[in-house]
Amino acid sequence: MVIKNVNLETVCGITSKMPENELIEFAFAGKSNVGKSSLINGLMNRKSLARTSAQPGKTQTINFYNINDQCYFVDLPGYGYTTANVKVKEQWGKMVERYLHGTKMLRAIFLLIDIRHEPSANDKTMYEWMLHYGFHPIIIATKLDKLKKTQVQKNIKMIRTALNMDGDSILIPYSSLTKQGREEIYALLDTLLEGEGQ
């Protein structure tokens, strides 16, 4: 995949109507501070189009990025932030559920998990929630550069076991620093687009 044009086309808040897009969508989800904005910026070859925040959980919108007039990257707000009150968390859940339930164009969800740690209760809940909606999340194990090479396979196994992933489920280790894993993600996106005749 060669990304030439990127445009932040739609920003949806809690009360916004979700767009009825005609291009297929790829969504990105993950807990706050897992490196989601860094991944999206890395894929889009942009330094700061997806806003990274010093305050995890600050982004409370669903952002739709038009990629090459070919597909959308859908940036879902980070979950699991501890400072947000119960009402905000509840609204967040409803907003994301409304998107997952309502979209007709979503073809894959990338769920980001920090490769250094066992998936949290929120990670497991999100993974099971996506399976419930009929999606098979593609796991992106972020912060790869922060792990010793000798630990990588052990931690990948730890994530697979914790999420109870089956053998066919995809897990791609990724580093926003070195961009390791990016070509694998591009190849996967190309395969999905080709399957749609794009």
Secondary structure by P-SEA (a helix, b strand, c coil): ccccccccccccccccccccccbbbbbbbbccccaaaaaaaaaaccccccccccccccccbbbbbbcccccccccccccccccccaaaaaaaaaaaaaaaaccccccbbbbbbcccccccaaaaaaaaaaaaacccccccccccccccccaaaaaaaaaaaaacccccbbbbbbbcccccaaaaaaaaaaaaaaaacc
